[in-house]
Each structure stands twice: as structure tokens, then as C-alpha cells.
Amino acid sequence: MTGRKMAVICRVLGISRACAYRTSAGRPARYATAEDRVVTAQIRTIIRTRAAYGARRVRALVNRELATGYNLKRIRRVMDLNGWKLPRVARRRTGRAHRGRIQRDVSTERWCSDGLEIACWNGELVQVAFALDCHDREAIAHVAVPRDLVGADIQQLMRAAVAARFGDRTDHPMQWLSDNGSIDTALDTMCTAERLGLVPITTPAASPQSNGMSEAFVNTLRRDYLAGADRSSAASILAQIPASIADYNAVAPHSALGYQSPQQYRSSRSTVGFTC
């Protein structure tokens, strides 16, 4: 236009040539490629049954089940293009400092226990108690009843957890972390724990963070399984809970386990010679 070289003009103005050649429209927020059609179909096969999964867990399952090697950026971009990204959830913080450490370095060192209540559409209630390993996060045992939980249910849960990992009794003192509920601290429950080789420990009052692993498991059940479940009656919920927990143990990827499921993690640790 001016008859001068672009390099000279840019040098006088003190700008780069890339800036001079750049169009005013700018780059699009997300670009699309020809391969996106295949990636979209693969992602759809996962989120069709796991709508609560974000990009990280979707990537883990796509790569695991379809033998692909996609990175997180590609999965996140394709999900964004299709409007599949989940809204960011703002977490409430109490401001209370939590200096305890729930996670253990090896399996079968500490188990944590808690419960949740499930409201059915017909007005019935189901209560579930469970036990998790504080290292591999596996849901070792659970008890589900269409009524309020009582001490006998917690004792049954303890026996089922010990039987799943040890048999009749633990071969070493095993910590059992729970809240301060009356069913957890009842004398019969304490005696049952002692007979099984368990060492009951309880969280401080008004401190759910001290049992945060159990609280996270409750949120996972509600978000990934109960949100889309048939909750028409207590019988329907009771029929679905075993399959949901089995899926959590065998399939669902967990960020703290390198996006492996708890059972995959235990299997990989035992294969390389770690104690599980």
C-alpha cells in the first residue's frame, strides 16, 4: 500500500510482523478437526450411561475401554464443542483447619465407615452403611435396609468387611474410623469390633472433614448412581445398590488412584509386589 517493505514498517512502529499480518477476527475459542467425529462417537458411548463424568474420568474410560491414547486437552475440547462439559460446582468451605490424614500408605490398615439416607419417590426411605479401605478406596462391604440403621446393622457390616479381607478375624489390629453416632459407639458394637480384631476410632464432634473419604464416597454414590436410578420404591433401590457398588469397585476411575478403579489398583499393586 505504501510501497515500503513490511519489515521496515514494523520496525518503525515497534511491532512484530506477526502482529501486522494478524486478522482482526482473531482465533476461534475452539477449533474442530476431521477426526473429531470419531472422538465424539467414542465419548458418547461413555457418557450415555455416565452423564455425571467430567473430562478427566471420560478420558480414562475412553482410553481404557476403546484402547485409544487421547490426551485430556482433546477430550475436553470435543466435549466443549458438543456442549457436554459439566458446570463447575462451588464447594462450601467451613474455614476450619483440618490437619488429620485419613489416607493410609497401605491397604488393610484403616477402614472408614459412614451411612446415607435415600429418599424414594413413594415416600419410603432406605439407609445404607458401608466400609471403605482408606488406601485403595474399595467399598469392602455394605448394609442396606428400608428402615433406620441400628447397632446390629453396623455389627453385621463389621463382620462382612472382616470376612471379605481376612475371614473370621483380622490378623493385625485394624482401625475402624466412624462418626460418633449412637449405633457406632454402642457397647455391643464396641464388643463386636474387639472380637473381630478391629480398633474403633471416632471423629471429633462437628468435624465431617475427619471422615472425608466416606463423605466423598457418599457424594459419588449420589452423583454417579442415585441421580439416574429408579427410586420408585425401597425395593427398587435395594435391588440396584449391589450393582452400583460393584461398578464403583471394578469400573469407575478414581483420581487418587491414577484413574484406575479400586480393584484395578489393588491388582496392579499386588502384581508388582506391593502389600495390599
Helices and strands as residue ranges (DSSP letters): H 6-13, H 17-21, H 36-47, H 55-66, H 72-81, E 110-119, E 125-133, E 139-145, H 151-165, E 174-178, H 182-185, H 187-196, E 198-202, G 208-211, H 212-220, I 221-226, H 234-250, G 255-257, H 262-271
